[in-house]
Amino acid sequence: MPLDLLVPDLLAPAEAPKGLRDLRLPALEKWLARADVERSAAVGPDAWLARRYGLVSPPPVAAIALAGEDAPRAGEWLRGDPVHLRIDGDSLVIHDASVLALGLEDARALVAALQAHFAQDGLRFHAVAADRWYVEVPQGEQPSTVPLDEARGRNAFGLLPSGGKRINWASAITEAQMVLSAHEVNQRREAAGEPAVNSVWFWGEGRTPGPLGRRYDEIHADAPFARGLGRLSAATVRRRPEGIAEVDLLPEPQSALVVLDPLTAPMHRVAIDEWRAAADAMDERWFRELGTAIERFGTVRIVLPRAGDTLVATLGPAARRRWLRRARPLATHA
């Protein structure tokens, strides 16, 4: 069976700090040298998966992720994720929840305050996880938004949601900021020197799609979007295993996807030592045994989203014989 390994936030962009660019992963570098390499125009793991499933652009990330968290739900949905906006000169820079270390109890308290404020607009907020908030939107009020992955690290001005009929979404963000700034959770966080949850970011708009074609028979992932795609396509959905040896064999011609995303949170908050440790562990547990994995699965694809596209490295039986190909530093693939 073919096996796809989707690995977000491993290839650091050119402007990243040196500690994220000089990492060497001997096992992965060896196999990337032996692979057949292609590029996909999709930017980011969700966009790559959306293309695999033939979804429209932009895909309805919120509705699909919610299906992965719990079960498919009717209606129109947004993500309304907690963020920290930081003043930097003339800019208001967006930082996602990876910098917040927000607990679920505090998240639910903040969401309850937002719900009370926006109930008259027909918005329904849900804190499914501490860092993933969802908003059910009245019919016809969906805005056009910028995904949080694209907005992170950029100036919020010019990226605000727009559209809808009755709801002014830019004003809604301002109102949310006022509600959050006055909340006791943030007052306590600021007193402790912690970054405030001082805004939400609306994105991922849309409805749950109908049944999807099955692109994978098994999906091993903790990421809600991937799990939602699995449930909507009637695949078997499992949690991410600890290593490649734990991925079960399936009968031919079935296929499996593993989403390896432990690098995402440390990359986003530029926790260099944590990111490097997680990458080293991944090289040991997932890439060191790729030769054996090719024997087991026939074909292994390593999918590496980059700053402007996605690198797809395919390893088949021929890759095991290309021992003369010289490995290059990981950063040269970014």
SERO-4910 file (N, C-alpha, C, O; in steps of 0.05 Angstrom, whole numbers):
BEGIN
 pado doro    nc1    nc2    nc3   cac1   cac2   cac3    cc1    cc2    cc3    oc1    oc2    oc3
  Met    A     17    -24      0      0      0      0     17     25      0     38     25     13
  Pro    A     10     46    -14     25     71    -13     21     85     14     -1     84     26
  Leu    A     42     98     23     41    112     49     50    141     44     72    145     32
  Asp    A     34    161     52     42    189     50     48    199     78     32    195     97
  Leu    A     71    213     81     78    226    106     78    256    101     95    267     87
  Leu    A     58    270    112     55    299    109     68    312    133     60    308    156
  Val    A     89    328    128    105    339    150    106    370    148    123    381    135
  Pro    A     87    384    161     88    413    161    111    424    178    119    412    197
  Asp    A    120    448    170    138    464    186    165    451    192    177    456    212
  Leu    A    174    434    173    201    424    175    221    440    158    243    445    166
  Leu    A    212    449    135    229    465    117    226    494    125    206    507    118
  Ala    A    246    505    138    244    533    147    249    552    124    266    547    108
  Pro    A    234    574    123    238    594    102    265    608    104    278    607    124
  Ala    A    273    621     82    300    633     81    304    654    102    326    658    111
  Glu    A    283    668    110    286    689    130    285    679    159    287    695    177
  Ala    A    283    653    163    281    642    190    308    644    204    329    646    191
  Pro    A    308    644    231    333    645    246    352    622    238    343    601    229
  Lys    A    378    627    242    398    607    235    393    580    248    397    559    236
  Gly    A    383    580    273    379    555    287    357    538    274    356    513    278
  Leu    A    340    550    258    320    535    243    329    527    215    317    511    202
  Arg    A    351    540    206    361    535    179    385    516    178    390    504    157
  Asp    A    400    514    200    424    497    198    420    469    209    439    454    213
  Leu    A    395    461    214    389    434    223    398    413    202    392    417    179
  Arg    A    411    392    211    417    369    194    402    345    204    403    338    227
  Leu    A    388    331    186    374    306    192    385    285    173    376    282    150
  Pro    A    405    270    182    419    252    163    401    232    149    405    227    125
  Ala    A    383    220    164    366    199    151    348    212    130    347    202    107
  Leu    A    334    233    136    317    246    117    333    256     93    324    253     70
  Glu    A    355    269     98    372    280     76    380    258     57    381    262     32
  Lys    A    387    234     67    395    212     50    373    204     32    377    199      8
  Trp    A    349    202     43    326    192     26    315    214      8    306    207    -14
  Leu    A    317    239     15    309    260     -3    328    260    -28    319    265    -50
  Ala    A    353    254    -24    372    252    -47    364    230    -66    370    232    -90
  Arg    A    352    209    -56    346    185    -72    317    186    -83    310    168    -98
  Ala    A    302    206    -76    274    207    -83    270    219   -111    288    233   -121
  Asp    A    247    214   -122    237    229   -146    221    253   -135    201    249   -121
  Val    A    230    277   -140    219    301   -127    202    317   -147    210    322   -170
  Glu    A    179    324   -138    161    342   -153    152    365   -135    156    364   -111
  Arg    A    140    385   -147    130    408   -132    100    411   -137     91    409   -160
  Ser    A     85    416   -116     57    422   -118     53    452   -112     66    463    -95
  Ala    A     35    465   -127     30    493   -123     16    499    -97     15    522    -88
  Ala    A      5    479    -84     -9    483    -58     10    494    -37     32    484    -35
  Val    A      0    514    -22     16    526     -1      4    518     26    -18    527     33
  Gly    A     19    503     42      9    495     68     -4    468     68    -14    459     47
  Pro    A     -4    454     91    -14    427     92    -44    425     87    -53    406     73
  Asp    A    -60    444     96    -89    442     91    -95    446     62   -112    432     51
  Ala    A    -81    465     49    -85    469     20    -77    444      4    -91    437    -16
  Trp    A    -55    431     12    -47    407     -3    -67    385      0    -75    371    -19
  Leu    A    -77    381     25    -98    361     29   -123    368     14   -136    350      3
  Ala    A   -131    393     15   -155    401      1   -153    395    -29   -173    386    -41
  Arg    A   -130    399    -41   -127    392    -69   -129    362    -74   -141    353    -93
  Arg    A   -118    346    -55   -120    317    -57   -149    308    -58   -156    288    -71
  Tyr    A   -167    323    -44   -195    315    -42   -212    331    -62   -237    328    -61
  Gly    A   -200    346    -79   -215    360   -100   -234    382    -89   -254    388   -101
  Leu    A   -226    394    -67   -243    415    -55   -239    442    -68   -218    447    -80
  Val    A   -259    459    -67   -257    486    -78   -237    501    -61   -231    494    -39
  Ser    A   -227    523    -73   -209    541    -59   -222    568    -54   -233    579    -73
  Pro    A   -223    578    -30   -212    565     -6   -230    543      5   -254    546      3
  Pro    A   -219    522     17   -235    501     28   -249    509     53   -240    527     67
  Pro    A   -271    496     60   -286    503     85   -272    490    109   -282    470    120
  Val    A   -250    502    117   -233    489    137   -248    486    164   -246    465    176
  Ala    A   -263    506    172   -276    505    198   -296    481    199   -295    466    218
  Ala    A   -313    479    179   -333    458    179   -320    430    178   -329    412    192
  Ile    A   -299    427    162   -286    401    160   -271    395    185   -272    372    195
  Ala    A   -257    414    197   -242    410    222   -261    403    244   -255    386    261
  Leu    A   -285    416    245   -304    409    265   -314    381    263   -319    367    283
  Ala    A   -317    371    238   -323    343    234   -302    325    245   -307    303    255
  Gly    A   -277    334    244   -254    319    255   -253    320    285   -244    301    297
  Glu    A   -263    341    297   -263    344    326   -285    327    338   -282    315    360
  Asp    A   -308    326    324   -332    314    336   -347    298    315   -344    274    312
  Ala    A   -364    312    300   -380    300    279   -389    322    260   -390    346    268
  Pro    A   -395    315    235   -405    336    216   -429    350    227   -447    338    238
  Arg    A   -430    377    223   -453    392    232   -463    409    208   -448    418    191
  Ala    A   -489    413    208   -502    430    188   -495    459    194   -485    466    215
  Gly    A   -501    477    174   -498    505    178   -472    516    166   -457    501    154
  Glu    A   -468    542    170   -444    556    160   -426    561    184   -434    570    205
  Trp    A   -400    556    179   -381    557    202   -356    573    195   -348    575    172
  Leu    A   -345    584    216   -319    598    215   -302    587    237   -312    577    257
  Arg    A   -275    589    234   -258    588    257   -257    616    268   -255    635    253
  Gly    A   -257    619    295   -253    644    308   -231    641    328   -236    644    352
  Asp    A   -207    635    319   -186    627    337   -174    649    354   -173    672    345
  Pro    A   -166    643    379   -154    663    396   -126    671    385   -111    653    378
  Val    A   -120    696    385    -94    706    375    -84    728    394    -99    739    410
  His    A    -59    734    391    -47    757    405    -37    776    384    -20    770    367
  Leu    A    -47    801    385    -38    822    367    -18    839    382    -23    849    404
  Arg    A      5    843    369     27    857    382     35    881    365     39    879    340
  Ile    A     37    905    377     44    929    362     74    927    356     91    922    373
  Asp    A     80    932    330    108    932    321    111    956    301    105    953    278
  Gly    A    120    978    312    121   1003    296     93   1011    288     76   1017    305
  Asp    A     88   1013    262     62   1021    251     44    997    246     22   1000    236
  Ser    A     54    973    253     39    948    246     27    936    272     36    941    294
  Leu    A      6    920    267     -6    904    288     -3    875    279    -18    865    263
  Val    A     18    862    290     27    836    280     11    814    294      6    814    318
  Ile    A      3    795    277    -14    772    287      3    749    296     21    740    281
  His    A     -2    740    321     11    716    331    -11    696    339    -30    704    352
  Asp    A     -8    671    330    -29    652    336    -27    641    364    -10    650    380
  Ala    A    -44    622    371    -47    612    398    -22    597    408    -21    591    432
  Ser    A     -3    591    390     21    577    400     37    594    420     52    582    435
  Val    A     33    620    420     48    637    438     32    641    464     42    654    483
  Leu    A      8    631    466    -10    638    489     -9    618    512    -13    625    535
  Ala    A     -5    592    506     -6    571    526    -32    574    542    -32    574    567
  Leu    A    -54    576    528    -80    580    540    -93    554    549    -92    534    534
  Gly    A   -103    554    573   -117    530    583   -146    529    574   -157    550    567
  Leu    A   -157    505    574   -185    502    564   -205    516    582   -224    527    571
  Glu    A   -201    516    608   -220    530    626   -221    560    620   -242    572    618
  Asp    A   -197    572    616   -196    600    610   -208    606    582   -222    625    578
  Ala    A   -202    588    563   -213    591    536   -243    591    537   -256    607    523
  Arg    A   -255    573    552   -284    572    553   -296    596    567   -318    605    560
  Ala    A   -282    607    586   -291    632    599   -291    655    579   -310    671    578
  Leu    A   -270    657    563   -269    679    544   -290    675    522   -303    694    514
  Val    A   -294    650    513   -314    645    493   -342    651    504   -360    661    489
  Ala    A   -347    645    529   -373    651    540   -379    681    540   -401    690    534
  Ala    A   -358    697    545   -362    726    543   -367    736    515   -384    753    510
  Leu    A   -353    724    495   -358    730    467   -386    722    459   -400    737    445
  Gln    A   -394    699    468   -421    689    461   -443    708    472   -462    714    458
  Ala    A   -439    717    497   -459    735    508   -460    761    492   -482    773    489
  His    A   -437    771    483   -437    796    469   -448    794    441   -463    811    432
  Phe    A   -443    772    427   -450    769    399   -476    754    394   -484    749    372
  Ala    A   -490    746    416   -515    731    413   -535    746    396   -550    733    381
  Gln    A   -536    772    399   -556    788    384   -550    787    354   -568    793    339
  Asp    A   -526    781    347   -519    779    318   -523    751    307   -519    747    283
  Gly    A   -531    733    325   -536    706    315   -511    688    313   -512    667    301
  Leu    A   -489    698    325   -464    682    324   -464    663    348   -472    670    370
  Arg    A   -454    639    344   -452    619    365   -423    609    367   -413    597    348
  Phe    A   -410    616    389   -382    609    393   -379    583    407   -395    576    425
  His    A   -359    567    400   -354    541    412   -323    538    416   -308    540    397
  Ala    A   -315    534    441   -286    529    447   -283    498    448   -284    487    469
  Val    A   -279    486    425   -276    457    424   -249    449    437   -247    428    450
  Ala    A   -229    465    432   -202    462    445   -193    489    454   -204    510    445
  Ala    A   -172    490    470   -163    516    480   -154    535    458   -158    559    460
  Asp    A   -142    523    437   -132    540    415   -148    539    390   -140    551    369
  Arg    A   -171    525    390   -187    523    366   -216    530    374   -230    514    387
  Trp    A   -225    553    365   -252    562    370   -267    563    344   -256    569    322
  Tyr    A   -293    556    345   -310    555    322   -334    573    325   -343    578    348
  Val    A   -344    583    303   -366    602    304   -387    594    283   -381    592    259
  Glu    A   -411    588    292   -433    583    274   -445    610    266   -451    627    283
  Val    A   -449    613    240   -456    640    229   -484    638    216   -490    618    204
  Pro    A   -500    659    219   -526    659    206   -524    656    176   -504    665    164
  Gln    A   -543    644    163   -542    640    135   -539    666    120   -553    686    125
  Gly    A   -521    666    101   -516    690     84   -497    710     96   -491    730     83
  Glu    A   -486    705    120   -469    724    133   -439    716    132   -422    729    145
  Gln    A   -432    695    116   -404    687    115   -387    709    103   -394    720     82
  Pro    A   -365    716    116   -346    735    105   -326    722     86   -324    697     86
  Ser    A   -311    737     72   -287    728     59   -263    734     77   -261    756     88
  Thr    A   -246    714     81   -225    716    102   -198    708     91   -195    698     69
  Val    A   -178    714    107   -150    705    102   -144    683    122   -146    688    146
  Pro    A   -135    660    113   -128    638    132   -107    647    152    -90    663    146
  Leu    A   -110    636    176    -91    644    197    -62    637    190    -44    652    197
  Asp    A    -58    615    176    -30    608    168    -18    630    150      6    635    151
  Glu    A    -35    643    134    -25    664    116    -22    691    131     -5    707    125
  Ala    A    -40    695    151    -40    721    165    -19    722    187    -10    743    194
  Arg    A    -11    699    198      7    698    221     34    712    214     46    707    193
  Gly    A     42    730    232     67    745    228     64    769    210     84    783    206
  Arg    A     40    775    201     36    798    183     20    819    198      9    815    219
  Asn    A     18    842    185      3    864    195    -27    859    191    -36    853    169
  Ala    A    -42    860    213    -71    854    212    -86    873    193   -106    865    181
  Phe    A    -77    898    191    -90    917    174    -88    908    145    -66    902    136
  Gly    A   -110    908    132   -111    899    104   -118    870    101   -122    860     79
  Leu    A   -118    855    124   -125    826    123   -151    820    136   -158    796    139
  Leu    A   -165    840    145   -190    836    160   -212    824    143   -212    828    119
  Pro    A   -230    808    155   -252    796    139   -270    817    128   -273    839    139
  Ser    A   -283    810    106   -302    829     93   -325    813     82   -324    788     79
  Gly    A   -346    827     75   -370    813     64   -391    810     85   -391    822    106
  Gly    A   -410    792     78   -434    789     96   -454    811     88   -448    830     74
  Lys    A   -478    808     99   -499    827     92   -505    846    116   -504    870    113
  Arg    A   -509    834    139   -517    850    162   -493    854    181   -491    876    193
  Ile    A   -476    834    183   -453    836    202   -430    850    189   -421    843    167
  Asn    A   -420    870    203   -395    883    195   -372    868    209   -367    872    233
  Trp    A   -358    852    194   -338    834    206   -313    848    216   -302    840    237
  Ala    A   -305    869    203   -282    885    214   -290    897    241   -274    897    260
  Ser    A   -314    907    243   -323    918    268   -327    896    289   -322    901    313
  Ala    A   -335    872    280   -338    850    299   -311    843    312   -310    836    336
  Ile    A   -289    845    297   -263    840    309   -257    861    330   -246    855    351
  Thr    A   -263    886    324   -258    908    343   -274    903    369   -264    907    391
  Glu    A   -299    895    365   -316    890    389   -305    866    405   -305    867    429
  Ala    A   -296    846    391   -284    823    405   -260    831    421   -256    822    444
  Gln    A   -244    849    410   -221    859    425   -228    873    450   -215    870    471
  Met    A   -250    889    449   -259    903    472   -269    884    494   -263    887    517
  Val    A   -284    863    485   -294    844    505   -271    829    518   -271    825    542
  Leu    A   -252    821    502   -230    805    512   -211    821    531   -202    812    551
  Ser    A   -207    846    523   -188    863    539   -198    868    567   -183    871    586
  Ala    A   -225    869    570   -236    874    596   -240    849    613   -248    851    636
  His    A   -235    826    602   -241    801    616   -221    795    637   -197    801    634
  Glu    A   -230    783    659   -212    777    682   -190    757    674   -169    758    686
  Val    A   -195    740    655   -174    721    646   -150    737    636   -128    730    642
  Asn    A   -155    757    619   -133    772    608   -121    791    629    -97    796    629
  Gln    A   -137    801    647   -125    818    669   -106    801    686    -85    811    694
  Arg    A   -114    776    690    -96    758    706    -71    751    690    -49    750    701
  Arg    A    -74    746    664    -51    739    647    -31    763    646     -7    759    648
  Glu    A    -42    787    642    -24    810    640    -10    815    666     14    823    667
  Ala    A    -24    811    689    -11    815    715     12    795    719     32    800    733
  Ala    A      9    771    706     30    750    708     51    753    687     69    736    685
  Gly    A     49    774    670     69    778    648     65    760    624     83    756    609
  Glu    A     41    749    621     35    731    599     21    747    577      7    766    582
  Pro    A     25    739    551     12    753    530    -19    751    532    -29    729    538
  Ala    A    -32    772    526    -62    772    528    -74    759    503    -63    760    481
  Val    A    -97    746    508   -114    737    486   -130    761    478   -153    765    487
  Asn    A   -119    778    460   -131    804    456   -147    807    430   -155    828    423
  Ser    A   -150    784    416   -167    785    392   -174    757    383   -164    737    394
  Val    A   -192    755    364   -197    730    351   -192    734    321   -192    756    311
  Trp    A   -186    712    307   -182    713    278   -203    695    264   -203    671    268
  Phe    A   -221    708    249   -241    693    235   -230    683    208   -217    699    193
  Trp    A   -234    658    202   -224    646    177   -236    619    173   -250    608    190
  Gly    A   -231    607    149   -239    580    143   -269    577    138   -280    556    145
  Glu    A   -281    597    126   -310    598    123   -321    576    104   -307    567     86
  Gly    A   -346    568    109   -360    549     91   -377    529    105   -379    529    130
  Arg    A   -390    512     89   -407    491     99   -393    464     97   -373    461     81
  Thr    A   -402    445    112   -391    418    110   -398    407     82   -421    407     75
  Pro    A   -378    397     67   -384    386     41   -398    359     44   -398    347     65
  Gly    A   -410    351     22   -422    324     21   -401    303     23   -377    309     25
  Pro    A   -409    277     22   -389    256     23   -366    259      3   -371    265    -20
  Leu    A   -342    256     12   -319    260     -5   -309    233    -16   -313    212     -3
  Gly    A   -296    234    -39   -283    210    -50   -260    202    -31   -246    219    -19
  Arg    A   -256    176    -28   -236    166     -9   -209    167    -22   -203    151    -41
  Arg    A   -192    185    -13   -164    187    -23   -145    169     -7   -124    160    -17
  Tyr    A   -152    164     18   -137    146     35   -156    128     50   -178    135     57
  Asp    A   -147    103     54   -163     84     69   -159     87     99   -177     81    115
  Glu    A   -135     96    107   -130    102    135   -116    129    137    -99    136    121
  Ile    A   -124    145    157   -112    170    163   -103    170    192   -120    166    210
  His    A    -77    174    197    -66    175    224    -59    204    229    -39    214    218
  Ala    A    -74    218    246    -70    246    249    -83    256    275   -103    245    284
  Asp    A    -71    276    287    -84    291    309    -96    317    298   -113    328    311
  Ala    A    -88    326    274    -97    351    263   -127    348    255   -134    330    240
  Pro    A   -144    366    265   -173    363    261   -181    363    231   -199    349    223
  Phe    A   -167    380    215   -175    381    186   -170    355    172   -188    346    157
  Ala    A   -148    342    177   -142    316    165   -162    295    175   -171    279    160
  Arg    A   -167    296    201   -186    276    212   -214    281    201   -229    261    196
  Gly    A   -222    306    197   -248    311    185   -250    301    157   -270    290    149
  Leu    A   -229    304    141   -228    293    114   -232    263    114   -246    252     98
  Gly    A   -218    251    134   -221    222    136   -249    213    143   -260    194    130
  Arg    A   -262    227    161   -289    219    169   -309    225    146   -328    209    142
  Leu    A   -306    246    132   -324    253    110   -320    235     86   -337    233     68
  Ser    A   -297    221     84   -292    203     62   -294    174     71   -286    156     56
  Ala    A   -304    169     95   -308    142    106   -282    126    108   -282    102    105
  Ala    A   -260    140    114   -235    127    119   -233    119    148   -248    129    165
  Thr    A   -215    101    155   -209     95    183   -191    117    193   -170    122    182
  Val    A   -199    129    215   -184    151    227   -172    143    254   -186    134    271
  Arg    A   -146    147    256   -132    139    280   -114    163    289   -109    181    274
  Arg    A   -106    162    315    -87    182    325    -60    177    313    -53    155    304
  Arg    A    -44    199    313    -17    197    302      0    178    319      2    182    343
  Pro    A     13    158    306     30    140    322     57    152    329     63    174    320
  Glu    A     72    138    345     98    148    354    120    144    334    140    158    334
  Gly    A    117    125    315    138    120    296    127    104    272    105     94    273
  Ile    A    143    102    251    134     90    227    129     60    230    112     49    215
  Ala    A    142     47    249    138     19    253    110     13    263    101    -10    261
  Glu    A     96     33    274     69     29    285     47     32    265     24     28    271
  Val    A     54     40    240     33     43    219     28     15    207     46      2    197
  Asp    A      3      7    210     -4    -20    201     -4    -23    171     -9     -4    156
  Leu    A      2    -47    161      0    -53    133    -30    -57    126    -45    -68    142
  Leu    A    -37    -48    102    -64    -52     92    -62    -69     66    -41    -70     53
  Pro    A    -84    -83     59    -83    -98     34    -80    -79     10    -90    -57     11
  Glu    A    -67    -89    -10    -66    -73    -35    -94    -72    -47   -109    -91    -43
  Pro    A   -102    -49    -60    -85    -26    -66    -92     -3    -47    -92     20    -55
  Gln    A    -97     -9    -21   -105     12     -3    -81     30      4    -58     23      0
  Ser    A    -87     53     16    -67     73     21    -71     86     48    -93     85     59
  Ala    A    -50     99     58    -51    111     85    -37    138     84    -19    143     69
  Leu    A    -47    156    102    -35    182    106    -28    185    136    -44    177    153
  Val    A     -4    196    141      4    203    168     10    233    168     27    242    152
  Val    A     -2    248    186      5    277    188     23    280    213     14    276    235
  Leu    A     48    288    207     68    291    228     71    321    234     86    335    220
  Asp    A     57    331    254     56    360    259     67    369    286     59    390    295
  Pro    A     85    353    299     95    363    325    114    387    322    121    399    342
  Leu    A    121    394    297    139    417    293    125    443    291    137    465    294
  Thr    A     98    443    287     84    467    281     84    487    304     91    510    299
  Ala    A     76    479    328     75    498    350    102    510    356    104    535    359
  Pro    A    124    494    359    150    507    364    159    525    342    173    545    347
  Met    A    153    518    317    161    535    294    147    562    296    159    583    292
  His    A    121    562    303    106    586    303    115    605    325    113    630    322
  Arg    A    123    594    347    132    612    369    163    615    370    174    626    388
  Val    A    176    604    349    205    606    345    219    595    370    238    607    380
  Ala    A    210    572    380    222    558    402    243    539    390    237    515    385
  Ile    A    267    550    384    286    536    367    295    509    379    296    489    365
  Asp    A    302    509    404    311    484    417    290    462    416    295    439    411
  Glu    A    265    470    422    243    451    422    238    440    394    234    416    390
  Trp    A    239    458    375    235    450    347    257    431    338    251    411    325
  Arg    A    282    437    344    304    420    336    302    392    349    307    372    336
  Ala    A    294    392    374    292    366    388    270    349    375    273    325    372
  Ala    A    247    362    369    225    347    356    234    337    328    226    315    320
  Ala    A    249    353    313    258    345    287    278    322    289    276    303    273
  Asp    A    296    323    308    315    301    312    300    275    319    307    253    309
  Ala    A    280    277    336    264    253    343    249    242    319    247    218    316
  Met    A    240    260    302    226    251    277    245    236    259    238    216    247
  Asp    A    270    246    257    289    233    240    294    204    249    297    186    234
  Glu    A    295    201    276    301    175    288    277    156    285    280    133    278
  Arg    A    253    166    291    229    149    292    215    145    266    201    125    262
  Trp    A    219    164    247    203    162    222    221    159    197    213    144    179
  Phe    A    244    172    196    259    172    171    282    152    171    291    144    149
  Arg    A    292    144    194    314    125    195    306     99    183    323     85    171
  Glu    A    281     91    186    272     65    176    257     66    150    240     49    143
  Leu    A    262     87    134    248     90    109    254     67     89    237     60     73
  Gly    A    279     57     90    285     34     73    267     10     78    257     -2     60
  Thr    A    263      4    104    245    -18    111    216    -10    104    201    -28     95
  Ala    A    209     15    107    182     23    101    176     20     71    154     12     64
  Ile    A    196     26     54    192     22     25    186     -8     19    169    -14      3
  Glu    A    200    -26     33    195    -54     30    167    -61     39    153    -77     26
  Arg    A    158    -50     60    132    -56     72    109    -45     55     89    -58     49
  Phe    A    112    -19     46     90     -5     34     92     -3      4     72      4     -9
  Gly    A    115     -8     -8    118     -6    -37    127     22    -45    147     25    -59
  Thr    A    111     42    -37    117     70    -43    112     87    -18     92     84     -5
  Val    A    131    104    -12    128    123      9    132    151     -3    152    156    -16
  Arg    A    113    169      3    117    197     -6    120    215     18    105    213     38
  Ile    A    140    232     17    145    251     39    136    278     28    147    289      8
  Val    A    116    290     41    104    315     32    112    337     50    105    337     74
  Leu    A    127    357     40    139    378     56    129    405     46    140    416     27
  Pro    A    109    417     59    101    444     52    124    464     56    139    462     76
  Arg    A    127    483     37    148    503     39    134    531     37    110    533     37
  Ala    A    151    551     37    141    579     37    123    585     13    102    598     16
  Gly    A    130    575    -11    114    582    -35    101    559    -49     86    564    -67
  Asp    A    107    535    -41     95    511    -53     98    487    -35    104    491    -11
  Thr    A     95    463    -45     99    439    -29    117    420    -45    112    414    -68
  Leu    A    137    410    -31    155    390    -43    144    362    -37    137    356    -14
  Val    A    142    346    -58    133    318    -55    155    300    -65    161    299    -89
  Ala    A    167    285    -46    189    267    -52    178    238    -52    169    228    -31
  Thr    A    179    224    -75    169    197    -77    191    177    -76    211    179    -91
  Leu    A    188    158    -58    208    137    -54    195    110    -61    178    100    -47
  Gly    A    205     98    -83    196     71    -91    220     52    -89    241     60    -79
  Pro    A    217     27    -98    238      8    -96    265     17   -108    286     11    -98
  Ala    A    263     33   -130    288     42   -143    304     60   -124    329     62   -127
  Ala    A    291     74   -106    305     93    -88    325     78    -70    346     89    -62
  Arg    A    320     53    -64    338     38    -47    364     31    -61    383     23    -47
  Arg    A    365     34    -87    389     27   -102    405     52   -110    426     50   -122
  Arg    A    395     75   -104    408    100   -112    428    110    -91    427    133    -83
  Trp    A    445     92    -83    463     99    -60    485    118    -68    499    128    -51
  Leu    A    489    122    -95    510    141   -103    502    170   -102    518    188   -104
  Arg    A    475    175    -99    466    202    -98    474    215    -72    471    203    -50
  Arg    A    485    239    -74    497    252    -50    475    268    -36    460    283    -48
  Ala    A    474    265     -9    455    280      7    463    309      9    486    316      9
  Arg    A    443    327     10    447    355     13    435    365     39    416    352     49
  Pro    A    445    387     50    432    397     75    402    402     71    393    410     50
  Leu    A    388    398     92    359    401     92    350    428     82    331    430     67
  Ala    A    365    449     90    357    476     82    357    481     52    343    499     43
  Thr    A    373    465     37    373    469      8    348    460     -6    343    467    -29
  His    A    331    446      9    306    437     -3    283    456      3    261    453     -8
  Ala    A    288    477     20    267    495     28    261    516      5    244    533      9
***
